[in-house]
C-alpha cells in the first residue's frame, strides 16, 4: 500500500504541457509530522519545464512541518463550504481529513499540472486503486473534441490490462482493452512499473469502469477502479 517504515506516503506528479508526460517529482509523508522532499524524476521534469515550488526552493532539502504544508492544503475545498458533506461523500470520506482528502481526490487544480497519487509500495497485500485512464483522446475516437463519436464505454464495464513492452515512450506501458481486445487507453505512467510487476507475478487483477463523464476534460473522462488480490 502507501505505508512504508511507519510513514504514510503520497507522491506528487507533474505533467508536461508539451509532451503530456507525467513525472513523479516529490513525495509527501505523514507520521506525527509532515515531510516533503523532491524525488524520482524531478531533474527530468525540470529539463522538461517544471519549476520548483516556491515554498520548497532547494531540490535536496527534506522539509518538515507540524501541520500540512499550506501550499498543499490550499488545493482542497474549504471545510466551511455548504456542500462539503456532498464533496466528502464523493471521495468516500466520512469526515474532513486534509491528508486523506489529498489522497482520495488528487487535489488537481486548473491553474497548474500537479496532482497527488496514492503510490503502490506494498506488493504483498491486496489493494484497490481508483484513477483516471490515460490516453483517452487518442484511442476512443474523439480526438479530444467530438465526445459523441467516442467508442461506447459505460460505467460498470469490465476492462483488462495488457503489457506493451515495445512502447517507445514507456517500456512498462500497460494497455487498457475491452472484451473485444480494442485498445481504450493506458494505465497512467506513474503506475505502469507497479502493474508490470503485478502482472508478471500472476496476481488476480480485476478492473472496471466506475465513471464516465464526457463533460470533463479528456484527462478526467473515464475513471477506472483496479483491485489486486
Backbone as a chain_set.jsonl record, in Angstrom:
{"seq": "XXXXXXXXXXXXXXXXXXXXXXXXXXXXXXXXXXXXXXXXXXXXXXXXXXXXXXXXXXXXXXXXXXXXXXXXXXXXXXXXXXXXXXXXXXXXXXXXXXXXXXXXXXXXXXXXXXXXXXXXXXXXXXXXXXXXXXXXXXXXXXXXXXXXXXXXXXXXXXXXXXXXXXXXXXXXXXXXXXXXXXXXXXXXXXXXXXXXXXXXXXXXXXXXXXXXXXXXXXXXXXXXXXXXX", "coords": {"N": [[0.838, -1.183, 0.0], [0.454, 2.33, 0.681], [2.033, 2.819, 2.838], [5.117, 2.878, 4.463], [7.858, 1.972, 6.405], [6.588, 3.0, 8.65], [5.562, 5.415, 7.802], [3.087, 7.271, 6.059], [2.679, 7.625, 2.711], [2.385, 9.953, -0.015], [2.635, 10.594, -3.497], [3.778, 13.291, -5.501], [2.822, 14.417, -8.606], [3.75, 15.763, -11.734], [2.67, 17.079, -14.859], [3.811, 17.486, -18.139], [3.074, 20.169, -20.317], [3.706, 20.225, -23.03], [4.506, 17.615, -23.877], [2.796, 15.996, -22.508], [3.626, 14.083, -20.797], [3.931, 12.422, -17.67], [5.508, 13.06, -14.579], [6.942, 11.807, -11.614], [7.589, 13.875, -9.081], [7.94, 14.493, -6.412], [7.646, 13.576, -2.899], [5.293, 13.315, -0.326], [4.928, 12.854, 3.097], [3.501, 11.42, 6.1], [3.729, 11.17, 9.537], [3.203, 11.69, 12.503], [4.442, 14.208, 12.068], [4.573, 16.28, 9.116], [6.285, 15.697, 6.075], [8.145, 16.777, 3.245], [9.823, 16.155, 0.207], [11.742, 16.533, -2.767], [11.952, 14.094, -5.382], [12.615, 11.064, -7.249], [11.82, 11.664, -10.493], [12.397, 14.351, -10.692], [14.519, 15.918, -11.691], [14.518, 15.323, -14.421], [12.006, 16.321, -14.967], [12.386, 19.047, -14.511], [14.067, 19.636, -16.639], [12.202, 19.343, -18.578], [10.593, 21.485, -18.199], [9.453, 21.947, -15.694], [9.053, 23.931, -12.766], [10.557, 24.497, -9.654], [8.675, 24.331, -6.611], [7.6, 27.255, -4.922], [7.598, 27.355, -1.993], [9.425, 25.377, -1.53], [12.382, 25.609, -2.295], [14.835, 24.305, -2.583], [16.284, 21.576, -4.069], [17.402, 19.435, -2.754], [16.687, 19.381, -0.08], [15.061, 18.141, 2.869], [11.952, 18.911, 3.842], [10.026, 19.802, 6.691], [7.075, 19.915, 8.783], [4.713, 20.738, 11.349], [2.061, 20.841, 10.745], [-0.044, 20.218, 7.884], [1.493, 21.272, 4.928], [0.769, 24.547, 3.871], [0.766, 25.15, 1.108], [-0.147, 22.858, -0.012], [-2.51, 22.132, 1.406], [-4.125, 24.236, 0.695], [-5.043, 23.577, -1.776], [-7.303, 22.171, -1.539], [-10.927, 21.934, -1.18], [-12.617, 24.37, 0.837], [-13.228, 23.641, 4.216], [-15.468, 24.783, 5.303], [-17.369, 25.084, 3.397], [-20.729, 25.018, 2.164], [-21.55, 22.772, 0.809], [-19.819, 20.784, 1.567], [-20.125, 18.276, 2.76], [-21.319, 16.749, 0.767], [-19.261, 16.769, -1.112], [-17.269, 15.379, 0.29], [-18.466, 12.855, 0.492], [-18.372, 12.084, -2.152], [-15.782, 11.251, -2.41], [-15.669, 9.135, -0.719], [-15.259, 9.789, 1.976], [-15.716, 10.14, 5.415], [-15.303, 12.176, 7.172], [-13.714, 15.427, 7.372], [-10.542, 15.195, 6.552], [-7.571, 16.443, 5.85], [-5.232, 15.277, 4.758], [-6.074, 12.71, 3.929], [-7.94, 13.587, 2.153], [-6.363, 14.761, 0.168], [-5.212, 12.397, -0.75], [-7.396, 10.883, -1.724], [-8.66, 12.568, -3.593], [-6.722, 13.705, -5.222], [-6.311, 16.381, -5.581], [-6.277, 18.137, -7.819], [-5.872, 21.136, -9.754], [-7.095, 23.72, -11.938], [-5.174, 25.564, -12.574], [-2.596, 24.628, -12.671], [-0.359, 21.831, -13.354], [-0.285, 19.778, -11.492], [-0.744, 16.942, -9.339], [-1.743, 14.764, -6.677], [-0.935, 11.366, -5.948], [-1.802, 8.09, -4.802], [0.606, 6.012, -3.945], [1.831, 2.706, -4.889], [3.264, 0.728, -2.712], [3.514, -1.543, -1.165], [3.603, -4.76, -2.093], [2.678, -7.112, -1.168], [0.16, -7.41, -0.191], [-3.445, -7.324, -0.606], [-5.043, -4.8, -2.57], [-6.664, -1.731, -3.606], [-7.081, 0.6, -6.229], [-8.113, 3.724, -7.505], [-8.427, 5.645, -10.395], [-7.868, 7.978, -13.141], [-8.163, 6.975, -16.52], [-5.507, 6.994, -18.845], [-4.628, 8.6, -21.985], [-7.03, 8.815, -23.356], [-8.046, 10.602, -25.348], [-6.748, 9.805, -27.639], [-7.491, 7.213, -28.31], [-10.204, 6.64, -28.125], [-11.544, 7.652, -30.232], [-12.419, 10.275, -30.351], [-10.731, 12.388, -30.625], [-10.258, 14.277, -28.752], [-12.224, 16.208, -28.901], [-14.727, 15.621, -30.181], [-16.934, 14.337, -28.491], [-19.259, 12.827, -28.765], [-18.67, 10.963, -30.633], [-17.203, 8.924, -29.578], [-15.878, 5.643, -28.77], [-18.124, 3.261, -27.431], [-18.231, 3.322, -24.068], [-19.141, 2.4, -20.907], [-20.277, 2.938, -17.532], [-19.459, 0.418, -15.237], [-18.51, -1.419, -17.032], [-16.361, -4.16, -17.601], [-12.899, -4.119, -17.96], [-9.598, -4.834, -19.276], [-6.133, -5.504, -18.527], [-3.091, -5.184, -20.3], [0.247, -5.849, -21.097], [2.583, -3.716, -22.814], [5.375, -4.008, -23.96], [7.02, -2.99, -25.959], [6.577, -0.362, -26.303], [7.526, 2.832, -27.302], [7.737, 5.024, -25.666], [7.426, 4.252, -23.035], [8.628, 1.52, -21.571], [7.329, -0.052, -19.781], [4.682, 0.205, -20.279], [1.153, -0.138, -19.876], [-1.594, -1.395, -21.388], [-5.116, -0.632, -21.58], [-7.778, -2.562, -22.346], [-10.841, -3.577, -24.021], [-13.424, -6.157, -23.914], [-13.368, -7.012, -26.497], [-10.8, -6.805, -27.274], [-10.106, -4.264, -28.0], [-8.158, -1.376, -27.939], [-8.397, 0.989, -25.43], [-7.143, 2.869, -23.857], [-4.589, 3.767, -21.493], [-2.976, 2.582, -18.474], [-2.087, 5.05, -16.103], [1.161, 6.519, -16.395], [2.601, 6.75, -13.995], [1.876, 4.547, -12.545], [2.656, 2.4, -14.039], [5.048, 0.842, -13.796], [4.579, -0.535, -11.389], [2.256, -2.036, -11.991], [3.19, -3.608, -14.056], [4.926, -5.29, -12.676], [3.031, -6.551, -11.034], [1.428, -7.919, -12.899], [3.369, -9.626, -13.962], [3.826, -11.213, -11.753], [1.608, -12.738, -11.718], [-0.713, -12.051, -10.351], [-4.135, -11.807, -9.183], [-6.199, -9.765, -10.944], [-8.703, -7.358, -11.166], [-10.56, -5.108, -13.126], [-12.536, -2.292, -13.578], [-14.711, 0.027, -15.245], [-15.623, 2.804, -13.532], [-16.681, 5.294, -13.693], [-17.933, 7.529, -16.157], [-17.513, 10.536, -17.646], [-18.193, 12.709, -19.882], [-18.319, 15.388, -19.923], [-16.19, 16.404, -18.695], [-12.659, 17.324, -18.941], [-10.463, 15.569, -21.224], [-8.536, 14.163, -19.748], [-9.856, 13.496, -17.463], [-11.975, 11.939, -18.108], [-12.662, 9.144, -18.054], [-12.988, 6.986, -15.372], [-11.242, 4.49, -13.676], [-11.375, 1.566, -11.63], [-9.227, -0.507, -9.992], [-8.673, -3.665, -8.634], [-6.507, -5.634, -6.765], [-5.595, -8.854, -5.879]], "CA": [[0.0, 0.0, 0.0], [1.218, 3.57, 0.65], [2.729, 2.975, 4.116], [6.437, 2.261, 4.47], [8.66, 2.408, 7.556], [5.748, 3.752, 9.57], [5.11, 6.674, 7.216], [2.053, 7.204, 5.027], [3.233, 8.416, 1.617], [1.741, 10.359, -1.253], [3.565, 11.109, -4.491], [3.334, 14.462, -6.246], [3.069, 14.193, -10.029], [3.631, 16.928, -12.622], [2.511, 16.704, -16.265], [4.312, 18.461, -19.101], [2.09, 20.655, -21.285], [4.116, 19.971, -24.41], [4.545, 16.186, -24.199], [1.767, 15.355, -21.691], [4.252, 13.044, -19.986], [3.811, 12.644, -16.234], [6.73, 12.817, -13.821], [6.864, 11.814, -10.154], [8.597, 14.884, -8.745], [8.12, 14.673, -4.979], [6.878, 12.714, -2.01], [4.783, 13.893, 0.908], [4.687, 11.776, 4.049], [2.875, 11.791, 7.368], [3.968, 10.296, 10.681], [3.389, 12.647, 13.592], [4.601, 15.473, 11.376], [4.532, 16.163, 7.662], [7.569, 15.899, 5.416], [8.126, 16.81, 1.783], [11.1, 16.28, -0.477], [11.739, 16.185, -4.18], [12.469, 12.743, -5.562], [12.29, 10.401, -8.505], [12.115, 12.21, -11.814], [12.305, 15.807, -10.645], [15.511, 16.536, -12.568], [13.996, 15.193, -15.788], [10.868, 17.233, -15.069], [12.941, 20.396, -14.642], [14.536, 19.748, -18.02], [11.011, 19.401, -19.432], [9.875, 22.731, -17.964], [8.928, 22.091, -14.334], [9.695, 24.909, -11.893], [10.449, 24.113, -8.249], [7.627, 25.022, -5.876], [8.153, 28.397, -4.188], [7.928, 27.067, -0.585], [10.457, 24.339, -1.464], [13.302, 26.061, -3.347], [16.059, 23.502, -2.653], [15.957, 20.246, -4.566], [17.999, 18.398, -1.904], [16.288, 19.555, 1.32], [13.872, 17.486, 3.408], [11.168, 19.926, 4.547], [9.107, 19.224, 7.673], [6.155, 20.862, 9.401], [3.786, 20.081, 12.27], [0.756, 20.804, 10.082], [0.083, 20.031, 6.444], [2.019, 22.472, 4.276], [-0.318, 25.345, 3.29], [0.764, 25.092, -0.351], [-0.916, 21.669, -0.386], [-3.864, 22.177, 1.977], [-4.9, 25.26, -0.016], [-5.559, 22.99, -3.007], [-8.53, 21.458, -1.191], [-12.102, 22.765, -0.89], [-12.714, 24.883, 2.206], [-14.055, 22.78, 5.064], [-16.669, 25.515, 5.693], [-18.317, 25.142, 2.284], [-22.035, 24.46, 2.488], [-21.711, 21.464, 0.177], [-18.627, 19.991, 1.847], [-20.515, 16.89, 3.053], [-21.514, 16.106, -0.537], [-17.937, 16.588, -1.709], [-16.591, 14.312, 1.025], [-19.087, 11.586, 0.108], [-17.889, 11.754, -3.497], [-14.487, 10.586, -2.27], [-15.812, 8.11, 0.326], [-14.704, 10.295, 3.226], [-16.749, 10.384, 6.414], [-15.007, 13.448, 7.821], [-12.708, 16.231, 6.677], [-9.154, 14.922, 6.905], [-6.898, 17.051, 4.701], [-4.28, 14.35, 4.133], [-6.858, 11.707, 3.218], [-8.585, 14.305, 1.056], [-5.349, 14.805, -0.886], [-5.02, 11.042, -1.267], [-8.567, 10.408, -2.454], [-9.081, 13.47, -4.672], [-5.615, 14.103, -6.086], [-6.154, 17.836, -5.423], [-5.968, 18.82, -9.075], [-6.373, 22.49, -9.949], [-6.986, 24.12, -13.351], [-4.118, 26.558, -12.765], [-1.287, 24.0, -12.824], [-0.382, 20.439, -13.812], [0.112, 18.949, -10.362], [-1.739, 16.131, -8.66], [-1.226, 13.756, -5.761], [-1.381, 9.996, -6.183], [-1.583, 7.121, -3.729], [1.538, 5.067, -4.571], [1.784, 1.288, -4.538], [4.553, 0.461, -2.08], [3.493, -2.88, -0.573], [3.083, -5.689, -3.091], [2.365, -8.383, -0.507], [-1.211, -7.39, 0.299], [-4.472, -6.924, -1.567], [-5.282, -3.365, -2.539], [-7.532, -1.164, -4.635], [-6.737, 1.953, -6.644], [-9.055, 4.378, -8.413], [-7.691, 6.687, -11.104], [-8.342, 8.277, -14.488], [-7.458, 6.296, -17.598], [-4.697, 7.892, -19.668], [-4.643, 8.411, -23.434], [-8.407, 8.715, -23.852], [-8.265, 11.385, -26.569], [-6.102, 9.175, -28.786], [-7.943, 5.856, -28.604], [-11.662, 6.485, -28.102], [-12.108, 8.143, -31.481], [-12.996, 11.617, -30.212], [-9.684, 13.37, -30.912], [-10.286, 15.303, -27.723], [-13.228, 17.244, -29.153], [-16.033, 15.108, -30.593], [-17.263, 13.341, -27.467], [-20.357, 11.961, -29.192], [-18.153, 9.956, -31.561], [-16.302, 8.006, -28.891], [-16.243, 4.241, -28.599], [-19.061, 3.136, -26.321], [-17.689, 2.872, -22.788], [-20.141, 2.747, -19.905], [-19.99, 2.592, -16.147], [-19.683, -0.991, -14.935], [-17.823, -2.272, -17.999], [-15.092, -4.762, -17.203], [-11.818, -3.942, -18.922], [-8.494, -5.734, -18.981], [-4.814, -4.898, -18.62], [-2.169, -5.947, -21.138], [1.551, -5.195, -21.21], [3.044, -3.279, -24.132], [6.802, -3.818, -23.67], [7.751, -2.343, -27.048], [6.163, 1.041, -26.372], [8.742, 3.649, -27.429], [7.754, 6.058, -24.638], [7.454, 3.634, -21.706], [8.777, 0.072, -21.756], [6.418, -0.71, -18.852], [3.327, 0.666, -20.592], [0.081, -1.11, -19.671], [-2.801, -1.066, -22.136], [-6.45, -0.953, -21.079], [-8.523, -3.05, -23.504], [-12.169, -4.098, -23.695], [-13.578, -7.597, -24.136], [-13.094, -7.281, -27.91], [-9.373, -6.529, -27.466], [-9.942, -2.91, -28.506], [-7.39, -0.507, -27.055], [-9.164, 2.148, -24.974], [-6.235, 3.832, -23.247], [-3.474, 3.192, -20.742], [-2.763, 2.87, -17.066], [-1.185, 6.206, -16.007], [2.574, 6.148, -16.368], [3.126, 6.656, -12.635], [1.555, 3.223, -12.012], [2.978, 1.35, -15.008], [6.058, -0.07, -13.25], [3.955, -1.38, -10.369], [1.343, -3.007, -12.59], [4.004, -4.582, -14.791], [5.357, -6.282, -11.679], [1.857, -7.297, -10.58], [1.068, -8.844, -13.973], [4.423, -10.643, -14.038], [3.68, -12.112, -10.608], [0.412, -13.545, -11.908], [-1.732, -11.706, -9.362], [-5.519, -11.71, -9.647], [-6.496, -8.352, -11.176], [-9.995, -7.017, -11.761], [-10.557, -3.693, -13.49], [-13.851, -1.876, -14.061], [-15.005, 1.441, -15.446], [-16.505, 3.212, -12.438], [-17.352, 6.55, -14.026], [-17.691, 8.128, -17.468], [-18.011, 11.912, -17.608], [-17.715, 13.356, -21.099], [-18.335, 16.833, -19.735], [-14.888, 16.763, -18.145], [-11.589, 17.289, -19.926], [-10.122, 14.191, -21.586], [-7.744, 13.503, -18.714], [-10.741, 13.1, -16.374], [-13.176, 11.416, -18.758], [-13.002, 7.782, -17.645], [-12.395, 6.557, -14.111], [-11.091, 3.047, -13.509], [-11.057, 1.032, -10.314], [-8.497, -1.763, -10.12], [-8.496, -4.415, -7.395], [-5.462, -6.651, -6.89], [-5.597, -9.825, -4.781]], "C": [[0.882, 1.245, 0.0], [1.939, 3.838, 1.961], [4.04, 2.203, 4.072], [7.241, 2.853, 5.613], [7.866, 3.32, 8.488], [5.217, 5.066, 9.036], [4.084, 6.404, 6.12], [2.455, 8.162, 3.91], [2.196, 8.782, 0.558], [2.836, 10.817, -2.204], [2.938, 12.316, -5.178], [3.776, 14.303, -7.696], [2.857, 15.495, -10.798], [3.55, 16.444, -14.061], [2.973, 17.832, -17.175], [3.206, 18.872, -20.068], [2.432, 20.215, -22.701], [4.063, 18.493, -24.784], [3.444, 15.392, -23.518], [2.324, 14.177, -20.89], [4.155, 13.418, -18.513], [5.103, 12.235, -15.528], [6.411, 12.788, -12.323], [7.974, 12.735, -9.667], [8.806, 15.065, -7.243], [7.321, 13.679, -4.175], [6.539, 13.46, -0.727], [4.491, 12.738, 1.85], [4.133, 12.326, 5.353], [3.185, 10.729, 8.41], [4.255, 11.179, 11.89], [3.576, 14.054, 13.063], [4.596, 15.208, 9.872], [5.91, 16.461, 7.087], [7.375, 15.917, 3.908], [9.548, 16.907, 1.27], [10.919, 15.924, -1.948], [12.374, 14.807, -4.343], [12.26, 12.306, -7.005], [12.77, 11.138, -9.735], [12.139, 13.732, -11.834], [13.315, 16.471, -11.578], [15.064, 16.468, -14.025], [12.824, 16.143, -16.004], [11.341, 18.671, -15.238], [13.417, 20.63, -16.074], [13.372, 19.866, -18.997], [10.161, 20.636, -19.167], [9.306, 22.928, -16.58], [9.744, 23.108, -13.545], [9.495, 24.49, -10.442], [9.39, 24.956, -7.541], [8.239, 26.093, -4.982], [8.468, 28.074, -2.725], [9.062, 26.054, -0.427], [11.518, 24.616, -2.533], [14.546, 25.205, -3.538], [15.715, 22.062, -3.01], [16.441, 19.136, -3.636], [17.552, 18.444, -0.444], [15.057, 18.718, 1.659], [13.141, 18.517, 4.266], [10.195, 19.24, 5.504], [8.257, 20.316, 8.302], [5.196, 20.095, 10.303], [2.368, 20.008, 11.721], [0.998, 20.622, 8.589], [0.503, 21.343, 5.787], [0.885, 23.246, 3.595], [-0.38, 25.29, 1.768], [-0.02, 23.886, -0.854], [-2.346, 21.724, 0.15], [-4.74, 23.195, 1.26], [-5.465, 24.749, -1.34], [-6.91, 22.302, -2.785], [-9.699, 22.418, -0.997], [-12.119, 23.18, 0.577], [-13.661, 24.0, 3.017], [-15.357, 23.46, 5.487], [-17.681, 25.646, 4.553], [-19.631, 24.468, 2.654], [-22.215, 23.053, 1.926], [-20.561, 20.516, 0.494], [-18.973, 18.533, 2.145], [-20.704, 16.112, 1.753], [-20.177, 15.824, -1.206], [-17.188, 15.446, -1.029], [-17.152, 12.944, 0.639], [-18.614, 11.131, -1.264], [-16.59, 10.964, -3.427], [-14.478, 9.561, -1.13], [-15.139, 8.519, 1.632], [-15.836, 10.614, 4.191], [-16.535, 11.705, 7.141], [-13.897, 14.158, 7.056], [-11.335, 15.946, 7.278], [-8.326, 15.359, 5.706], [-5.961, 16.074, 3.996], [-5.012, 13.268, 3.336], [-7.57, 12.323, 2.022], [-7.617, 14.429, -0.125], [-5.228, 13.45, -1.569], [-6.178, 10.611, -2.159], [-8.881, 11.265, -3.684], [-7.978, 13.783, -5.673], [-5.326, 15.592, -6.035], [-5.692, 18.517, -6.707], [-6.56, 20.218, -9.08], [-6.217, 22.867, -11.418], [-5.819, 25.059, -13.625], [-2.729, 25.944, -12.899], [-1.464, 22.541, -13.233], [0.072, 19.48, -12.722], [-1.056, 18.113, -9.864], [-1.034, 15.162, -7.718], [-1.76, 12.389, -6.159], [-1.041, 9.146, -4.964], [-0.675, 6.029, -4.288], [1.297, 3.631, -4.129], [3.165, 0.917, -4.015], [4.651, -0.944, -1.502], [2.826, -3.84, -1.553], [2.631, -7.014, -2.477], [0.939, -8.454, 0.018], [-2.169, -7.064, -0.84], [-4.68, -5.417, -1.472], [-6.182, -2.959, -3.699], [-7.047, 0.244, -4.949], [-7.785, 2.459, -7.636], [-8.341, 5.551, -9.068], [-8.3, 6.899, -12.487], [-7.501, 7.524, -15.52], [-6.726, 7.317, -18.46], [-4.899, 7.595, -21.153], [-6.009, 8.382, -24.08], [-8.58, 9.4, -25.205], [-7.718, 10.691, -27.819], [-6.752, 7.859, -29.213], [-9.453, 5.659, -28.59], [-12.338, 7.071, -29.333], [-12.664, 9.544, -31.44], [-12.022, 12.718, -30.597], [-9.726, 14.542, -29.939], [-11.372, 16.34, -27.88], [-14.622, 16.68, -29.405], [-16.464, 13.964, -29.677], [-18.34, 12.356, -27.924], [-19.886, 10.841, -30.115], [-17.247, 8.927, -30.894], [-16.816, 6.573, -28.94], [-17.142, 4.134, -27.376], [-18.378, 2.525, -25.098], [-18.661, 3.326, -21.714], [-19.708, 2.291, -18.519], [-20.351, 1.133, -15.883], [-19.018, -1.937, -15.909], [-16.563, -2.869, -17.378], [-14.082, -4.546, -18.321], [-10.611, -4.731, -18.429], [-7.157, -5.031, -19.224], [-3.88, -5.803, -19.425], [-0.862, -5.168, -21.288], [1.85, -4.814, -22.66], [4.542, -2.968, -24.029], [7.578, -3.086, -24.754], [7.299, -0.898, -27.265], [7.404, 1.933, -26.342], [8.85, 4.723, -26.352], [7.894, 5.48, -23.234], [7.491, 2.122, -21.877], [7.897, -0.728, -20.804], [4.963, -0.309, -19.103], [2.314, -0.471, -20.439], [-1.169, -0.63, -20.401], [-4.054, -1.392, -21.324], [-7.286, -1.327, -22.298], [-9.899, -3.546, -23.061], [-12.248, -5.582, -24.051], [-13.326, -7.991, -25.584], [-11.647, -6.985, -28.288], [-9.109, -5.146, -28.052], [-9.203, -2.063, -27.479], [-8.196, 0.745, -26.73], [-8.263, 3.253, -24.442], [-5.156, 3.091, -22.483], [-3.621, 3.448, -19.244], [-1.846, 4.093, -16.994], [0.263, 5.766, -15.808], [3.111, 5.967, -14.953], [2.779, 5.333, -11.956], [2.072, 2.087, -12.898], [4.021, 0.362, -14.488], [5.429, -1.057, -12.27], [3.058, -2.437, -11.003], [2.067, -3.998, -13.495], [4.464, -5.682, -13.841], [4.191, -7.163, -11.245], [1.42, -8.318, -11.631], [2.09, -9.968, -14.066], [4.324, -11.656, -12.905], [2.435, -12.984, -10.708], [-0.681, -13.271, -10.897], [-3.115, -11.644, -10.011], [-5.907, -10.236, -9.733], [-7.894, -8.214, -11.763], [-10.034, -5.514, -11.978], [-11.901, -3.335, -14.113], [-13.892, -0.367, -14.286], [-16.0, 1.847, -14.363], [-17.134, 4.578, -12.659], [-16.961, 6.99, -15.43], [-18.326, 9.505, -17.446], [-17.439, 12.669, -18.796], [-17.795, 14.874, -21.029], [-17.031, 17.339, -19.138], [-13.869, 16.851, -19.276], [-11.177, 15.838, -20.135], [-9.39, 13.451, -20.474], [-8.592, 13.052, -17.531], [-12.031, 12.479, -16.906], [-13.607, 10.071, -18.188], [-12.24, 7.406, -16.384], [-12.382, 5.039, -14.044], [-10.87, 2.718, -12.042], [-10.439, -0.345, -10.503], [-8.333, -2.385, -8.741], [-7.49, -5.526, -7.642], [-5.494, -7.541, -5.659], [-4.425, -10.788, -4.923]], "O": [[1.95, 1.235, -0.612], [2.41, 4.952, 2.19], [4.075, 1.031, 3.696], [7.304, 4.071, 5.778], [8.398, 4.282, 9.04], [4.492, 5.768, 9.741], [4.197, 5.442, 5.36], [2.561, 9.369, 4.131], [1.266, 8.025, 0.279], [3.85, 11.365, -1.771], [1.73, 12.36, -5.408], [4.955, 14.084, -7.978], [1.905, 16.232, -10.543], [4.262, 15.519, -14.452], [2.579, 18.985, -17.004], [2.482, 18.019, -20.582], [1.543, 19.871, -23.48], [3.625, 18.148, -25.882], [3.177, 14.25, -23.891], [1.56, 13.366, -20.365], [4.281, 14.588, -18.152], [5.703, 11.207, -15.839], [5.69, 13.652, -11.825], [9.155, 12.425, -9.818], [9.76, 15.728, -6.837], [6.425, 13.017, -4.699], [7.377, 14.137, -0.132], [3.876, 11.749, 1.451], [4.268, 13.508, 5.67], [2.937, 9.542, 8.198], [5.412, 11.389, 12.255], [2.945, 14.992, 13.548], [4.614, 14.06, 9.425], [6.611, 17.361, 7.551], [6.558, 15.176, 3.361], [10.374, 17.638, 1.817], [10.058, 15.123, -2.314], [13.222, 14.404, -3.547], [11.796, 13.068, -7.852], [13.97, 11.23, -9.992], [11.925, 14.34, -12.883], [13.0, 17.488, -12.196], [15.213, 17.434, -14.774], [12.664, 16.704, -17.088], [10.765, 19.428, -16.018], [13.193, 21.697, -16.646], [13.516, 20.409, -20.093], [9.133, 20.834, -19.815], [8.725, 23.978, -16.303], [10.971, 23.144, -13.641], [8.377, 24.163, -10.043], [9.228, 26.141, -7.832], [9.274, 25.867, -4.356], [9.523, 28.485, -2.242], [9.6, 25.884, 0.667], [11.553, 23.939, -3.561], [15.247, 25.353, -4.539], [14.933, 21.415, -2.313], [15.947, 18.012, -3.715], [17.999, 17.621, 0.354], [14.132, 18.597, 0.856], [13.656, 18.946, 5.298], [9.606, 18.214, 5.163], [8.652, 21.481, 8.353], [4.901, 18.927, 10.047], [1.562, 19.2, 12.184], [2.104, 20.843, 8.095], [-0.072, 22.396, 6.063], [0.12, 22.665, 2.826], [-1.465, 25.374, 1.193], [-0.504, 23.884, -1.986], [-3.289, 21.398, -0.57], [-5.961, 23.042, 1.217], [-6.285, 25.425, -1.96], [-7.573, 21.901, -3.741], [-9.491, 23.589, -0.684], [-11.685, 22.428, 1.45], [-14.752, 23.657, 2.562], [-16.264, 22.789, 5.98], [-18.737, 26.254, 4.73], [-19.644, 23.467, 3.371], [-22.942, 22.238, 2.495], [-20.346, 19.545, -0.231], [-18.192, 17.64, 1.817], [-20.297, 14.954, 1.65], [-19.985, 14.762, -1.798], [-16.546, 14.637, -1.698], [-16.397, 11.985, 0.477], [-18.47, 9.934, -1.512], [-16.324, 10.113, -4.275], [-13.418, 9.172, -0.64], [-14.526, 7.694, 2.31], [-16.804, 11.282, 3.824], [-17.483, 12.286, 7.667], [-13.231, 13.567, 6.205], [-11.016, 16.403, 8.376], [-8.372, 14.717, 4.656], [-5.904, 16.048, 2.766], [-4.626, 12.947, 2.212], [-7.779, 11.663, 1.004], [-8.003, 14.227, -1.276], [-5.15, 13.358, -2.794], [-5.963, 10.039, -3.227], [-9.32, 10.739, -4.707], [-8.254, 14.09, -6.833], [-4.234, 16.03, -6.398], [-4.812, 19.377, -6.676], [-7.612, 20.462, -8.489], [-5.299, 22.383, -12.081], [-5.502, 25.326, -14.784], [-1.773, 26.656, -13.206], [-2.586, 22.076, -13.433], [0.737, 18.483, -13.002], [-2.213, 18.524, -9.957], [0.12, 14.791, -7.934], [-2.885, 12.262, -6.643], [-0.12, 9.448, -4.205], [-1.15, 5.184, -5.047], [0.64, 3.379, -3.118], [4.119, 0.805, -4.783], [5.75, -1.481, -1.362], [1.625, -3.742, -1.808], [2.245, -7.934, -3.198], [0.551, -9.46, 0.612], [-1.758, -6.59, -1.9], [-4.511, -4.831, -0.403], [-6.424, -3.726, -4.631], [-6.652, 0.99, -4.053], [-8.27, 1.715, -8.488], [-7.718, 6.363, -8.383], [-9.131, 6.114, -12.945], [-6.278, 7.449, -15.401], [-7.265, 8.38, -18.768], [-5.287, 6.489, -21.531], [-6.141, 7.969, -25.232], [-9.197, 8.837, -26.109], [-8.175, 10.96, -28.929], [-6.585, 7.432, -30.356], [-9.936, 4.605, -29.006], [-13.559, 6.999, -29.47], [-13.318, 9.975, -32.39], [-12.429, 13.849, -30.864], [-9.289, 15.648, -30.255], [-11.449, 17.27, -27.077], [-15.603, 17.216, -28.889], [-16.373, 12.79, -30.034], [-18.336, 11.192, -27.521], [-20.618, 9.88, -30.352], [-16.594, 8.142, -31.581], [-18.007, 6.321, -29.122], [-16.938, 4.843, -26.391], [-17.997, 1.355, -25.106], [-18.972, 4.513, -21.622], [-18.889, 1.385, -18.364], [-21.428, 0.675, -16.266], [-18.959, -3.14, -15.654], [-15.796, -2.172, -16.714], [-14.386, -4.768, -19.493], [-10.603, -5.234, -17.305], [-7.064, -4.095, -20.017], [-3.876, -7.022, -19.256], [-0.873, -3.97, -21.572], [1.432, -5.491, -23.599], [4.934, -1.802, -24.014], [8.683, -2.606, -24.5], [7.606, -0.29, -28.29], [8.242, 1.8, -25.45], [9.928, 5.277, -26.139], [8.422, 6.143, -22.34], [6.501, 1.514, -22.281], [7.727, -1.934, -20.979], [4.113, -0.47, -18.227], [2.578, -1.611, -20.82], [-1.731, 0.414, -20.07], [-4.055, -2.302, -20.495], [-7.484, -0.501, -23.189], [-10.106, -3.888, -21.897], [-11.25, -6.186, -24.442], [-13.095, -9.164, -25.877], [-11.305, -6.92, -29.469], [-8.012, -4.881, -28.545], [-9.567, -2.033, -26.303], [-8.625, 1.471, -27.627], [-8.584, 4.435, -24.563], [-4.844, 1.937, -22.78], [-4.289, 4.388, -18.811], [-0.894, 4.167, -17.771], [0.542, 4.77, -15.14], [3.981, 5.127, -14.725], [3.33, 5.025, -10.899], [1.934, 0.919, -12.533], [3.891, -0.84, -14.717], [5.706, -2.256, -12.314], [3.091, -3.601, -10.604], [1.594, -5.12, -13.678], [4.395, -6.866, -14.171], [4.343, -8.377, -11.104], [1.081, -9.452, -11.293], [1.724, -11.132, -14.229], [4.691, -12.819, -13.071], [2.227, -13.87, -9.878], [-1.492, -14.15, -10.607], [-3.244, -11.455, -11.22], [-5.94, -9.538, -8.72], [-8.229, -8.878, -12.744], [-9.597, -4.74, -11.126], [-12.353, -3.987, -15.054], [-13.205, 0.403, -13.614], [-17.098, 1.294, -14.288], [-18.019, 4.984, -11.905], [-15.81, 6.844, -15.842], [-19.534, 9.635, -17.252], [-16.334, 13.208, -18.726], [-17.387, 15.567, -21.961], [-16.789, 18.544, -19.079], [-14.164, 16.504, -20.419], [-11.502, 14.974, -19.32], [-9.597, 12.254, -20.277], [-8.11, 12.306, -16.679], [-13.058, 12.495, -16.228], [-14.781, 9.875, -17.875], [-11.014, 7.493, -16.33], [-13.387, 4.385, -14.322], [-10.257, 3.49, -11.304], [-11.046, -1.236, -11.098], [-7.908, -1.72, -7.796], [-7.606, -6.272, -8.614], [-5.429, -7.053, -4.53], [-4.256, -11.681, -4.092]]}, "num_chains": 1, "name": "protein.A"}
